[in-house]
Amino acid sequence: MLKIFLSIAIWIYNIILTMALAFVVFFLWAVLYTIDKKRKIAHMQCFWWSDAIIRLNPFWKFEIKGLENIDYGRVYVAIANHESMADIVVLYKTRMQFKWVAKESLFKVPFIGWCLSLTQHIKLARGEYSSIKKVYREAAEWLRKDMSVLFFPEGTRSETEEMNVFQNGAFKLAIKEKRPILPICIKGTRDAIPKGSWIFKSKVLASVTVLPPVETSSFGPGDFSELRDKVFNSINSERK
């Protein structure tokens, strides 16, 4: 019974926090519309939102490692494995400026979806070839504007403990735009937000590990599969 009451309280708290985030992001979007064209300041508001959600959830224990591998002056094609909706929360702990590639349905979720739209993240309509081409065109434009882009190359969350096969697009993009890959390993978030239930489980240990960047300068256009497999193996080895 205690777990039920705590879960209700956590969900109410998270909803209120997300509503507050949406209000702050909208205010900054409106006030700084012509000044902060990359929406960096609005994006930074998600840092305190992430901190508050993680810190005040008694069922979560979170650890972030490898921040020394991030050069905040560089632009990356960030690659992360995907376990749950909680990935969105924990990846803000990197304190990076980036644009997500996120599924279209997420943009329709009240408050959090509005924040994604206002901060100009990249919308993907699954199963539509024209949308996929548009995503990579937008991602390339952001990279050329010195803004990192973050991909979940599995395409969707894995239903098992094993990662799904990585899709090729992000790796072709990194080679074409001559940007380094930043591999990010997420562990434990599969249980952080309960699938098919609103009741939180007992203590969950989740972590984000930023791995050393993979330079793409030595890769040619036809080497994307080699780059893909190298990044897949580095993330998968960290998960073991």
ROSE-4610 file (N, C-alpha, C; in Angstrom, 1 decimal, always signed):
// ROSE-4610
residu = [M/M/M/L/L/L/K/K/K/I/I/I/F/F/F/L/L/L/S/S/S/I/I/I/A/A/A/I/I/I/W/W/W/I/I/I/Y/Y/Y/N/N/N/I/I/I/I/I/I/L/L/L/T/T/T/M/M/M/A/A/A/L/L/L/A/A/A/F/F/F/V/V/V/V/V/V/F/F/F/F/F/F/L/L/L/W/W/W/A/A/A/V/V/V/L/L/L/Y/Y/Y/T/T/T/I/I/I/D/D/D/K/K/K/K/K/K/R/R/R/K/K/K/I/I/I/A/A/A/H/H/H/M/M/M/Q/Q/Q/C/C/C/F/F/F/W/W/W/W/W/W/S/S/S/D/D/D/A/A/A/I/I/I/I/I/I/R/R/R/L/L/L/N/N/N/P/P/P/F/F/F/W/W/W/K/K/K/F/F/F/E/E/E/I/I/I/K/K/K/G/G/G/L/L/L/E/E/E/N/N/N/I/I/I/D/D/D/Y/Y/Y/G/G/G/R/R/R/V/V/V/Y/Y/Y/V/V/V/A/A/A/I/I/I/A/A/A/N/N/N/H/H/H/E/E/E/S/S/S/M/M/M/A/A/A/D/D/D/I/I/I/V/V/V/V/V/V/L/L/L/Y/Y/Y/K/K/K/T/T/T/R/R/R/M/M/M/Q/Q/Q/F/F/F/K/K/K/W/W/W/V/V/V/A/A/A/K/K/K/E/E/E/S/S/S/L/L/L/F/F/F/K/K/K/V/V/V/P/P/P/F/F/F/I/I/I/G/G/G/W/W/W/C/C/C/L/L/L/S/S/S/L/L/L/T/T/T/Q/Q/Q/H/H/H/I/I/I/K/K/K/L/L/L/A/A/A/R/R/R/G/G/G/E/E/E/Y/Y/Y/S/S/S/S/S/S/I/I/I/K/K/K/K/K/K/V/V/V/Y/Y/Y/R/R/R/E/E/E/A/A/A/A/A/A/E/E/E/W/W/W/L/L/L/R/R/R/K/K/K/D/D/D/M/M/M/S/S/S/V/V/V/L/L/L/F/F/F/F/F/F/P/P/P/E/E/E/G/G/G/T/T/T/R/R/R/S/S/S/E/E/E/T/T/T/E/E/E/E/E/E/M/M/M/N/N/N/V/V/V/F/F/F/Q/Q/Q/N/N/N/G/G/G/A/A/A/F/F/F/K/K/K/L/L/L/A/A/A/I/I/I/K/K/K/E/E/E/K/K/K/R/R/R/P/P/P/I/I/I/L/L/L/P/P/P/I/I/I/C/C/C/I/I/I/K/K/K/G/G/G/T/T/T/R/R/R/D/D/D/A/A/A/I/I/I/P/P/P/K/K/K/G/G/G/S/S/S/W/W/W/I/I/I/F/F/F/K/K/K/S/S/S/K/K/K/V/V/V/L/L/L/A/A/A/S/S/S/V/V/V/T/T/T/V/V/V/L/L/L/P/P/P/P/P/P/V/V/V/E/E/E/T/T/T/S/S/S/S/S/S/F/F/F/G/G/G/P/P/P/G/G/G/D/D/D/F/F/F/S/S/S/E/E/E/L/L/L/R/R/R/D/D/D/K/K/K/V/V/V/F/F/F/N/N/N/S/S/S/I/I/I/N/N/N/S/S/S/E/E/E/R/R/R/K/K/K]
num = [1/1/1/2/2/2/3/3/3/4/4/4/5/5/5/6/6/6/7/7/7/8/8/8/9/9/9/10/10/10/11/11/11/12/12/12/13/13/13/14/14/14/15/15/15/16/16/16/17/17/17/18/18/18/19/19/19/20/20/20/21/21/21/22/22/22/23/23/23/24/24/24/25/25/25/26/26/26/27/27/27/28/28/28/29/29/29/30/30/30/31/31/31/32/32/32/33/33/33/34/34/34/35/35/35/36/36/36/37/37/37/38/38/38/39/39/39/40/40/40/41/41/41/42/42/42/43/43/43/44/44/44/45/45/45/46/46/46/47/47/47/48/48/48/49/49/49/50/50/50/51/51/51/52/52/52/53/53/53/54/54/54/55/55/55/56/56/56/57/57/57/58/58/58/59/59/59/60/60/60/61/61/61/62/62/62/63/63/63/64/64/64/65/65/65/66/66/66/67/67/67/68/68/68/69/69/69/70/70/70/71/71/71/72/72/72/73/73/73/74/74/74/75/75/75/76/76/76/77/77/77/78/78/78/79/79/79/80/80/80/81/81/81/82/82/82/83/83/83/84/84/84/85/85/85/86/86/86/87/87/87/88/88/88/89/89/89/90/90/90/91/91/91/92/92/92/93/93/93/94/94/94/95/95/95/96/96/96/97/97/97/98/98/98/99/99/99/100/100/100/101/101/101/102/102/102/103/103/103/104/104/104/105/105/105/106/106/106/107/107/107/108/108/108/109/109/109/110/110/110/111/111/111/112/112/112/113/113/113/114/114/114/115/115/115/116/116/116/117/117/117/118/118/118/119/119/119/120/120/120/121/121/121/122/122/122/123/123/123/124/124/124/125/125/125/126/126/126/127/127/127/128/128/128/129/129/129/130/130/130/131/131/131/132/132/132/133/133/133/134/134/134/135/135/135/136/136/136/137/137/137/138/138/138/139/139/139/140/140/140/141/141/141/142/142/142/143/143/143/144/144/144/145/145/145/146/146/146/147/147/147/148/148/148/149/149/149/150/150/150/151/151/151/152/152/152/153/153/153/154/154/154/155/155/155/156/156/156/157/157/157/158/158/158/159/159/159/160/160/160/161/161/161/162/162/162/163/163/163/164/164/164/165/165/165/166/166/166/167/167/167/168/168/168/169/169/169/170/170/170/171/171/171/172/172/172/173/173/173/174/174/174/175/175/175/176/176/176/177/177/177/178/178/178/179/179/179/180/180/180/181/181/181/182/182/182/183/183/183/184/184/184/185/185/185/186/186/186/187/187/187/188/188/188/189/189/189/190/190/190/191/191/191/192/192/192/193/193/193/194/194/194/195/195/195/196/196/196/197/197/197/198/198/198/199/199/199/200/200/200/201/201/201/202/202/202/203/203/203/204/204/204/205/205/205/206/206/206/207/207/207/208/208/208/209/209/209/210/210/210/211/211/211/212/212/212/213/213/213/214/214/214/215/215/215/216/216/216/217/217/217/218/218/218/219/219/219/220/220/220/221/221/221/222/222/222/223/223/223/224/224/224/225/225/225/226/226/226/227/227/227/228/228/228/229/229/229/230/230/230/231/231/231/232/232/232/233/233/233/234/234/234/235/235/235/236/236/236/237/237/237/238/238/238/239/239/239/240/240/240]
x = [+0.8/+0.0/+0.9/+1.9/+2.8/+3.4/+3.8/+4.3/+3.3/+2.1/+1.0/+0.9/+0.9/+0.8/+2.0/+3.2/+4.4/+4.4/+4.0/+3.9/+3.0/+1.8/+0.9/+1.6/+2.2/+2.9/+4.0/+4.7/+5.8/+5.3/+4.2/+3.6/+3.1/+2.4/+1.8/+3.0/+4.0/+5.2/+5.8/+6.0/+6.6/+5.8/+4.4/+3.6/+3.6/+3.6/+3.8/+5.1/+6.2/+7.5/+7.5/+6.9/+6.9/+6.0/+4.9/+4.1/+4.9/+5.7/+6.5/+7.6/+8.2/+9.2/+8.6/+7.4/+6.8/+6.5/+6.1/+5.8/+7.1/+8.2/+9.5/+10.0/+10.0/+10.5/+9.7/+8.4/+7.6/+7.9/+8.1/+8.4/+9.8/+10.8/+12.1/+12.1/+11.3/+11.1/+10.6/+9.5/+8.9/+9.8/+10.4/+11.3/+12.6/+13.1/+14.4/+14.3/+13.2/+12.9/+13.9/+14.2/+15.1/+16.6/+16.9/+18.2/+18.8/+18.0/+18.5/+17.9/+18.4/+17.9/+18.1/+19.1/+19.3/+18.5/+17.9/+17.1/+18.0/+19.2/+20.1/+19.6/+19.2/+18.8/+17.5/+16.6/+15.4/+15.8/+16.7/+17.2/+17.8/+18.5/+19.2/+18.2/+16.9/+16.0/+15.7/+15.9/+15.7/+16.7/+17.8/+18.8/+18.2/+17.6/+17.1/+15.9/+15.1/+14.0/+14.5/+15.5/+16.1/+16.6/+17.4/+17.9/+16.8/+15.7/+14.6/+13.9/+13.7/+12.9/+13.8/+15.1/+15.9/+16.2/+16.5/+16.9/+15.7/+14.5/+13.4/+12.5/+13.0/+12.4/+13.1/+12.4/+13.0/+13.4/+12.8/+13.0/+14.2/+14.7/+15.8/+17.1/+18.2/+19.5/+20.3/+20.8/+21.4/+22.9/+23.6/+25.0/+25.4/+26.2/+26.7/+28.2/+28.7/+30.2/+30.7/+32.0/+32.6/+32.4/+32.0/+31.8/+33.1/+34.2/+35.5/+35.7/+34.9/+35.0/+34.2/+33.5/+32.8/+33.6/+33.9/+34.5/+33.4/+32.9/+31.7/+31.9/+33.1/+33.4/+33.3/+33.1/+33.0/+31.5/+31.3/+30.0/+30.0/+29.0/+29.0/+27.7/+27.9/+26.7/+26.7/+25.8/+25.8/+24.9/+25.3/+24.7/+24.4/+23.1/+22.8/+21.9/+22.1/+21.1/+19.8/+18.7/+17.4/+16.7/+16.4/+15.8/+14.3/+14.1/+12.8/+12.6/+11.4/+11.1/+12.0/+12.5/+13.4/+14.7/+15.1/+16.3/+16.3/+15.1/+15.0/+15.4/+15.0/+15.4/+16.8/+17.4/+18.8/+19.8/+19.5/+20.5/+20.7/+19.8/+20.0/+21.1/+21.4/+22.5/+23.9/+24.0/+25.3/+25.6/+24.5/+24.6/+25.1/+24.8/+25.2/+24.0/+24.5/+23.5/+23.4/+22.1/+21.9/+20.5/+20.2/+18.8/+18.6/+17.5/+17.0/+16.5/+16.6/+15.7/+14.7/+13.5/+12.4/+11.2/+10.5/+9.3/+8.2/+7.5/+6.5/+5.4/+5.1/+4.0/+4.4/+5.7/+6.2/+6.0/+6.0/+5.7/+4.3/+3.4/+2.0/+1.6/+2.6/+2.3/+2.3/+1.2/+1.2/+2.4/+2.8/+3.9/+5.2/+5.6/+6.9/+7.0/+6.0/+6.0/+6.0/+5.4/+5.4/+6.8/+7.5/+8.9/+9.8/+9.6/+10.4/+10.2/+8.9/+8.7/+9.3/+9.1/+9.6/+11.2/+11.8/+13.3/+13.8/+13.0/+13.3/+14.0/+13.6/+14.1/+13.6/+14.1/+13.8/+12.8/+11.7/+10.6/+10.7/+10.5/+10.5/+9.2/+8.6/+7.4/+7.8/+7.6/+8.1/+7.3/+8.1/+7.5/+7.3/+7.7/+7.5/+8.9/+9.1/+10.5/+10.8/+9.8/+10.0/+10.4/+9.8/+10.1/+11.6/+12.0/+13.4/+14.4/+14.1/+15.0/+15.0/+13.8/+13.7/+14.5/+14.5/+15.2/+16.7/+17.2/+18.7/+19.1/+18.2/+18.4/+18.5/+17.5/+17.5/+18.7/+19.0/+20.2/+21.5/+21.6/+22.8/+22.9/+21.7/+21.7/+22.1/+21.6/+22.0/+23.5/+24.1/+25.5/+26.3/+25.8/+26.5/+26.4/+25.4/+25.2/+25.9/+26.8/+27.6/+26.7/+25.7/+24.8/+24.8/+25.1/+25.2/+23.8/+23.7/+22.5/+22.6/+21.5/+21.5/+20.5/+21.0/+20.2/+20.1/+18.9/+18.8/+18.8/+19.9/+19.9/+19.3/+18.8/+18.1/+16.7/+16.3/+15.0/+13.8/+13.8/+12.8/+13.4/+12.8/+13.3/+13.3/+14.4/+14.6/+13.6/+13.0/+12.0/+12.7/+14.0/+14.8/+16.0/+16.8/+18.0/+19.1/+18.9/+19.9/+19.5/+20.5/+20.3/+19.8/+18.9/+18.5/+19.7/+19.6/+20.6/+20.6/+21.7/+21.8/+21.5/+20.7/+20.4/+21.6/+21.7/+22.9/+22.9/+21.8/+21.7/+22.6/+22.7/+23.4/+24.9/+25.4/+26.8/+27.2/+26.3/+26.5/+26.6/+25.7/+25.7/+27.0/+27.4/+28.7/+29.9/+29.9/+31.0/+30.9/+29.7/+29.5/+29.8/+29.4/+29.6/+30.9/+31.6/+33.0/+32.9/+31.9/+31.7/+32.0/+32.6/+32.9/+31.6/+31.7/+30.6/+30.9/+29.9/+30.0/+29.1/+29.6/+28.8/+28.4/+27.1/+26.6/+25.9/+26.3/+25.7/+24.7/+23.5/+22.4/+22.1/+22.1/+21.8/+20.8/+19.9/+19.0/+17.7/+17.5/+16.3/+15.1/+15.4/+14.2/+13.3/+13.8/+13.0/+12.7/+13.2/+13.0/+11.6/+11.1/+9.7/+8.9/+8.0/+7.4/+6.6/+6.9/+6.1/+4.8/+3.7/+2.4/+1.9/+2.6/+2.1/+2.5/+1.8/+2.1/+2.8/+2.9/+3.5/+5.0/+5.8/+7.2/+7.7/+8.7/+9.3/+10.2/+10.8/+11.7/+13.0/+14.0/+15.1/+15.6/+15.9/+16.4/+17.7/+18.7/+20.0/+20.2/+20.3/+20.4/+21.7/+22.3/+23.5/+23.6/+24.3/+24.7/+26.2/+26.8/+28.3/+28.6/+29.3/+29.8/+31.1/+31.2/+32.4/+33.3/+34.6/+35.4/+34.9/+35.0/+34.5/+35.2/+34.5/+35.1/+35.3/+36.5/+36.7/+36.3/+35.8/+35.3/+36.2/+37.2/+38.0/+38.7/+38.9/+39.6/+38.6/+37.3/+36.2/+35.7/+35.6/+35.1/+33.6/+32.9/+31.4/+31.0/+31.8/+31.5/+31.8/+32.4/+32.8/+31.8/+30.6/+29.6/+29.3/+29.3/+29.0/+30.1/+31.4/+32.5/+32.4/+32.0/+31.8/+30.7/+29.6/+28.4/+28.7/+29.4/+29.7/+30.7/+31.6/+32.6/+31.8/+30.9/+30.2/+29.2/+28.5/+27.7/+28.4/+29.6/+30.4/+30.9/+31.2/+31.7/+30.6/+29.4/+28.2/+27.8/+27.8/+27.3/+28.3/+29.6/+30.6/+30.5/+30.1/+29.9/+28.7/+27.7/+26.4/+26.6/+27.6/+27.8/+28.3]
y = [-1.2/+0.0/+1.3/+1.2/+2.4/+2.7/+1.6/+1.8/+2.4/+2.1/+2.7/+4.2/+4.6/+6.0/+6.8/+6.2/+6.8/+7.0/+6.0/+6.1/+7.2/+7.3/+8.4/+9.7/+9.8/+11.1/+11.5/+10.4/+10.7/+11.1/+10.5/+10.9/+12.3/+12.6/+14.0/+15.0/+14.7/+15.6/+15.7/+14.6/+14.7/+15.5/+15.4/+16.1/+17.6/+18.0/+19.4/+19.9/+19.2/+19.6/+19.9/+18.9/+19.0/+20.2/+20.5/+21.6/+22.9/+22.9/+24.1/+24.3/+23.2/+23.2/+23.8/+23.4/+23.9/+25.4/+25.8/+27.3/+28.1/+27.6/+28.3/+28.3/+27.1/+27.0/+28.0/+28.0/+28.9/+30.3/+30.7/+32.1/+32.5/+31.6/+32.0/+31.9/+31.0/+31.0/+32.3/+32.8/+34.0/+35.3/+35.3/+36.5/+36.5/+35.4/+35.3/+34.8/+34.9/+34.3/+34.7/+36.0/+36.5/+36.5/+36.2/+36.3/+34.8/+33.9/+32.6/+31.7/+31.8/+31.1/+29.6/+29.1/+27.7/+27.1/+28.0/+27.6/+26.9/+27.4/+26.8/+27.1/+28.3/+28.7/+27.9/+27.8/+27.0/+25.5/+25.0/+23.6/+23.4/+24.4/+24.3/+24.1/+24.5/+24.4/+22.9/+22.1/+20.7/+20.1/+20.8/+20.3/+20.2/+21.3/+21.3/+20.4/+20.3/+19.4/+18.0/+17.6/+16.2/+16.0/+17.0/+16.8/+16.6/+17.4/+17.3/+16.0/+15.5/+14.2/+13.1/+13.1/+12.0/+12.0/+13.2/+13.4/+13.0/+13.4/+13.2/+12.0/+11.1/+9.8/+8.8/+8.3/+7.5/+6.1/+5.7/+4.4/+4.4/+5.6/+5.7/+6.0/+5.2/+5.6/+5.8/+6.9/+7.2/+7.6/+7.2/+7.5/+7.9/+9.0/+9.3/+9.3/+8.7/+8.5/+9.0/+9.3/+9.6/+11.0/+11.9/+13.3/+13.9/+13.4/+13.9/+13.6/+12.7/+12.4/+13.4/+14.3/+15.3/+16.6/+17.0/+18.4/+19.3/+20.1/+20.9/+22.0/+22.1/+23.0/+22.3/+21.0/+20.3/+19.9/+19.5/+19.1/+17.7/+16.9/+15.4/+14.9/+13.8/+12.9/+11.9/+12.2/+11.4/+10.2/+9.0/+7.7/+7.1/+6.8/+6.2/+5.0/+4.0/+2.9/+3.3/+2.6/+3.1/+2.0/+2.3/+1.3/+1.7/+3.0/+3.4/+4.9/+5.4/+6.8/+7.6/+6.9/+7.5/+8.0/+7.4/+7.9/+9.4/+9.9/+11.3/+12.1/+11.6/+12.3/+12.2/+11.0/+10.8/+11.4/+11.5/+12.0/+13.5/+14.2/+15.7/+15.9/+14.8/+14.9/+15.1/+14.9/+15.1/+16.6/+17.4/+18.9/+19.3/+18.5/+18.8/+19.6/+20.4/+21.0/+20.1/+19.7/+18.8/+18.9/+18.3/+18.2/+16.7/+16.2/+14.9/+14.6/+13.3/+12.8/+11.9/+12.4/+11.7/+11.4/+10.3/+9.9/+11.0/+11.1/+12.2/+12.1/+10.9/+10.8/+11.5/+11.5/+12.1/+13.6/+14.2/+15.7/+16.0/+15.0/+15.2/+15.1/+14.6/+14.5/+15.9/+16.2/+17.5/+17.8/+19.1/+19.6/+19.2/+17.9/+17.5/+17.6/+17.2/+17.4/+18.8/+19.7/+21.1/+21.6/+21.2/+21.6/+21.1/+19.9/+19.4/+20.3/+20.7/+21.5/+22.9/+23.5/+24.8/+24.9/+23.8/+23.8/+23.2/+23.0/+22.7/+21.3/+20.3/+19.0/+18.4/+17.3/+16.8/+15.7/+15.9/+15.0/+13.9/+12.6/+11.5/+10.8/+10.7/+9.9/+8.5/+7.5/+6.2/+5.6/+4.9/+4.2/+5.1/+6.4/+7.3/+7.7/+7.2/+7.4/+8.9/+9.7/+11.1/+11.8/+11.3/+11.8/+11.5/+10.3/+9.8/+10.7/+11.0/+11.9/+13.3/+13.8/+15.1/+15.1/+14.1/+14.0/+14.2/+13.5/+13.5/+14.9/+15.5/+16.8/+17.8/+17.7/+18.7/+18.4/+17.2/+16.8/+17.4/+17.3/+17.8/+19.4/+20.0/+21.5/+21.9/+21.1/+21.5/+21.3/+20.2/+20.0/+21.1/+21.6/+22.7/+24.0/+24.1/+25.2/+25.0/+24.0/+23.7/+23.3/+22.5/+21.9/+20.4/+19.8/+18.3/+17.7/+16.5/+15.8/+14.4/+14.0/+12.8/+11.8/+10.6/+9.5/+8.3/+7.7/+6.3/+5.4/+4.9/+4.2/+2.8/+2.3/+1.1/+1.3/+2.5/+2.9/+2.8/+1.9/+1.7/+1.0/+1.1/+0.5/-1.0/-1.6/-3.1/-3.7/-4.8/-5.5/-6.6/-6.8/-7.7/-7.1/-7.8/-7.3/-7.0/-7.5/-7.3/-6.0/-5.3/-4.2/-4.6/-3.8/-4.0/-3.6/-4.1/-3.7/-2.2/-1.6/-0.2/+0.1/+1.1/+1.5/+2.4/+2.5/+3.1/+4.6/+5.2/+6.7/+7.6/+7.4/+8.4/+8.2/+7.1/+6.8/+7.4/+7.2/+7.8/+9.4/+9.9/+11.4/+11.8/+11.1/+11.5/+11.5/+10.6/+10.5/+11.6/+11.8/+12.9/+14.3/+14.5/+15.9/+16.0/+14.9/+14.9/+15.3/+14.7/+15.0/+13.7/+13.8/+12.6/+12.0/+10.7/+10.0/+10.1/+10.3/+10.3/+9.1/+8.0/+6.8/+7.1/+6.8/+6.9/+5.6/+5.0/+3.8/+4.0/+3.6/+3.7/+2.4/+2.3/+1.0/+1.2/+0.3/+0.3/+1.1/+1.9/+2.7/+1.8/+0.6/-0.2/-0.4/-0.5/-0.7/+0.6/+1.7/+3.0/+3.5/+3.4/+3.7/+2.4/+1.9/+0.6/+0.5/-0.5/-0.7/-1.5/-0.9/-1.5/-1.4/-0.5/-0.3/+1.1/+1.7/+3.1/+3.0/+1.8/+1.6/+1.4/+2.2/+2.1/+0.8/+0.2/-1.0/-0.5/-1.5/-1.2/-0.6/-0.3/+0.4/+0.0/+1.0/+0.8/+1.6/+0.9/+1.5/+1.8/+3.0/+3.4/+4.2/+4.1/+4.9/+5.3/+6.4/+6.9/+6.9/+6.3/+6.3/+6.9/+8.0/+8.6/+8.0/+7.4/+6.7/+7.6/+7.3/+8.2/+8.4/+9.6/+9.8/+8.9/+8.7/+8.0/+8.9/+9.2/+10.2/+9.5/+10.3/+9.8/+10.2/+11.0/+11.5/+10.5/+9.3/+8.2/+7.3/+7.6/+6.8/+7.4/+6.6/+7.0/+6.8/+7.3/+7.1/+5.6/+4.7/+3.3/+2.6/+3.3/+2.6/+2.7/+3.1/+3.4/+2.1/+0.9/-0.3/-0.6/-0.3/-0.5/+0.4/+1.7/+2.7/+2.3/+1.9/+1.4/+0.3/-0.7/-1.9/-1.5/-0.6/-0.2/+0.5/+1.3/+2.0/+1.1/+0.2/-0.8/-1.6/-2.1/-3.0/-2.2/-1.0/-0.2/+0.0/+0.3/+0.5/-0.8/-1.9/-3.2/-3.7/-3.5/-4.0/-3.3/-2.0/-1.3/-1.7/-2.3/-2.7/-4.0/-4.8/-6.2/-6.1]
z = [+0.0/+0.0/+0.0/+0.8/+0.8/-0.5/-1.3/-2.6/-3.6/-3.4/-4.2/-4.0/-2.7/-2.3/-2.8/-2.6/-3.1/-4.6/-5.3/-6.8/-7.2/-6.6/-6.9/-6.7/-5.5/-5.2/-6.2/-6.6/-7.6/-8.9/-9.4/-10.7/-10.6/-9.5/-9.4/-9.4/-8.7/-8.6/-10.0/-10.7/-12.0/-13.0/-12.9/-13.8/-13.5/-12.2/-11.8/-12.3/-12.1/-12.6/-14.1/-14.8/-16.3/-16.7/-16.1/-16.3/-16.1/-15.0/-14.7/-15.8/-16.2/-17.2/-18.5/-18.9/-20.1/-20.0/-18.9/-18.7/-18.8/-18.2/-18.2/-19.7/-20.3/-21.7/-22.6/-22.5/-23.3/-23.1/-21.8/-21.5/-22.1/-22.0/-22.5/-24.1/-24.6/-26.1/-26.6/-25.9/-26.3/-26.1/-25.0/-24.7/-25.5/-25.7/-26.4/-27.8/-28.4/-29.7/-30.8/-30.8/-31.9/-31.4/-30.2/-29.6/-29.6/-29.0/-28.7/-29.8/-31.1/-32.2/-32.2/-31.5/-31.3/-30.1/-29.4/-28.2/-27.1/-27.0/-26.0/-24.6/-24.3/-23.0/-22.6/-23.5/-23.2/-23.0/-23.8/-23.6/-22.2/-21.7/-20.4/-19.3/-19.5/-18.4/-18.1/-19.1/-18.9/-17.9/-17.6/-16.7/-15.3/-14.9/-13.5/-13.4/-14.5/-14.5/-14.3/-15.0/-14.9/-13.5/-12.9/-11.6/-10.6/-10.7/-9.7/-9.8/-11.0/-11.1/-10.6/-10.9/-10.4/-8.9/-8.4/-7.0/-6.0/-6.4/-5.5/-5.7/-6.5/-6.7/-5.8/-4.7/-3.7/-4.3/-5.4/-6.0/-7.0/-7.3/-8.3/-7.6/-8.0/-7.7/-9.0/-9.2/-10.6/-10.5/-11.5/-11.6/-13.0/-13.1/-14.5/-14.5/-15.5/-15.6/-17.0/-17.0/-18.3/-18.8/-18.0/-18.5/-19.0/-18.5/-19.0/-20.5/-21.1/-22.5/-23.4/-22.7/-23.5/-23.6/-24.8/-25.0/-25.4/-24.5/-24.7/-25.8/-26.3/-27.4/-28.7/-28.7/-30.0/-30.3/-31.5/-32.0/-32.3/-31.8/-32.0/-32.6/-33.2/-33.5/-32.3/-31.3/-30.1/-30.4/-30.0/-30.2/-28.8/-28.5/-27.3/-27.5/-26.7/-26.7/-26.0/-26.3/-25.8/-25.0/-23.7/-22.9/-22.4/-22.3/-21.8/-21.9/-21.6/-21.6/-20.7/-19.6/-18.7/-19.3/-20.5/-21.1/-21.4/-21.7/-22.0/-20.7/-19.6/-18.3/-18.0/-18.1/-17.6/-18.6/-19.9/-20.8/-20.6/-20.0/-19.8/-18.7/-18.0/-17.0/-17.6/-18.9/-19.6/-19.7/-19.5/-19.6/-21.0/-22.0/-23.4/-24.1/-25.0/-26.0/-27.2/-27.5/-28.6/-29.0/-30.2/-30.7/-30.8/-30.1/-30.2/-31.6/-32.0/-33.0/-32.3/-32.2/-31.4/-32.3/-31.9/-32.7/-32.6/-33.6/-33.8/-32.6/-32.2/-31.2/-29.9/-29.6/-28.3/-28.3/-29.5/-29.6/-29.3/-29.3/-29.1/-27.6/-26.8/-25.3/-24.7/-23.9/-23.3/-22.5/-22.5/-21.8/-22.3/-22.1/-22.6/-24.1/-24.8/-26.2/-26.7/-26.0/-26.3/-26.1/-25.1/-24.8/-26.0/-26.4/-27.6/-28.8/-29.0/-30.2/-30.1/-28.9/-28.7/-28.8/-28.4/-28.4/-29.7/-30.6/-32.0/-32.2/-31.4/-31.7/-33.0/-33.4/-34.7/-34.7/-35.4/-35.4/-36.4/-36.0/-36.9/-37.0/-38.1/-38.4/-38.8/-38.0/-38.3/-39.5/-40.4/-41.5/-42.7/-42.6/-43.7/-44.3/-45.5/-46.1/-46.2/-46.6/-46.7/-45.4/-44.3/-43.0/-42.6/-42.9/-42.6/-43.4/-44.6/-45.4/-44.8/-44.3/-43.7/-42.4/-41.6/-40.4/-40.6/-41.6/-41.8/-42.4/-43.2/-43.7/-42.6/-41.6/-40.5/-39.6/-39.4/-38.5/-39.1/-40.4/-41.1/-40.9/-41.1/-40.9/-39.5/-38.5/-37.1/-36.9/-37.4/-37.3/-37.9/-39.1/-39.8/-39.0/-38.1/-37.3/-35.9/-35.9/-34.6/-33.5/-33.8/-32.7/-32.8/-31.7/-31.7/-31.9/-32.4/-32.7/-32.0/-31.3/-30.6/-31.2/-31.5/-32.1/-31.2/-31.3/-30.7/-32.0/-32.4/-33.7/-33.7/-32.5/-32.5/-33.2/-33.3/-33.9/-32.9/-32.0/-31.0/-29.8/-28.7/-27.4/-27.6/-27.1/-27.2/-26.2/-26.6/-25.8/-24.9/-25.1/-24.4/-23.7/-23.0/-22.4/-23.5/-24.7/-25.8/-26.6/-27.1/-27.9/-29.3/-29.8/-31.2/-32.2/-33.4/-34.4/-34.7/-34.8/-35.1/-36.6/-36.8/-38.2/-38.7/-40.0/-40.6/-40.7/-40.7/-41.1/-40.3/-39.0/-38.1/-38.4/-38.8/-39.1/-40.4/-41.4/-42.7/-42.6/-41.7/-41.5/-40.8/-39.8/-39.1/-40.1/-41.0/-41.9/-42.9/-43.4/-44.4/-43.9/-42.6/-42.1/-41.3/-41.3/-40.6/-39.2/-38.5/-37.0/-36.2/-35.1/-34.3/-33.7/-33.5/-32.8/-31.3/-30.5/-29.0/-28.6/-28.2/-27.8/-26.3/-26.0/-24.7/-24.3/-23.2/-22.7/-21.6/-21.8/-20.8/-20.2/-18.9/-18.2/-17.1/-17.0/-15.8/-16.0/-17.0/-17.1/-17.5/-18.0/-18.4/-17.2/-16.0/-14.8/-14.1/-14.6/-13.9/-14.1/-15.3/-15.5/-15.9/-15.0/-15.2/-16.5/-17.3/-18.5/-18.2/-18.6/-18.4/-17.0/-16.2/-14.8/-14.4/-13.5/-13.0/-11.7/-11.1/-9.8/-9.9/-9.3/-9.4/-8.6/-9.2/-8.5/-7.4/-6.7/-5.6/-6.2/-5.4/-5.8/-7.2/-8.1/-9.4/-9.5/-10.0/-10.2/-11.7/-12.1/-13.5/-13.7/-14.8/-15.1/-16.5/-16.7/-18.1/-18.1/-19.1/-19.2/-20.6/-20.6/-21.8/-22.2/-23.3/-23.8/-24.6/-24.8/-25.6/-27.0/-27.6/-28.9/-29.9/-31.0/-32.2/-33.3/-33.7/-34.8/-36.1/-37.0/-38.3/-39.5/-39.2/-40.3/-41.2/-40.6/-41.4/-42.1/-41.9/-42.5/-43.8/-44.9/-46.1/-46.2/-47.2/-47.3/-47.3/-47.8/-47.8/-46.5/-45.5/-44.3/-43.2/-43.5/-42.4/-41.6/-42.2/-41.5/-40.5/-40.8/-39.9/-38.7/-39.0/-37.9/-37.0/-37.6/-36.9/-36.0/-36.5/-35.6/-34.5/-34.8/-33.8/-32.6/-32.9/-31.9/-31.2/-31.9/-31.3/-30.3/-30.7/-29.8/-28.6/-28.7/-27.5/-26.5/-27.0/-26.1/-25.5/-26.3/-25.8/-24.8/-25.0/-24.0/-22.7/-22.7/-21.5/-20.7/-21.4/-20.8/-20.1/-20.5/-19.9/-18.4]
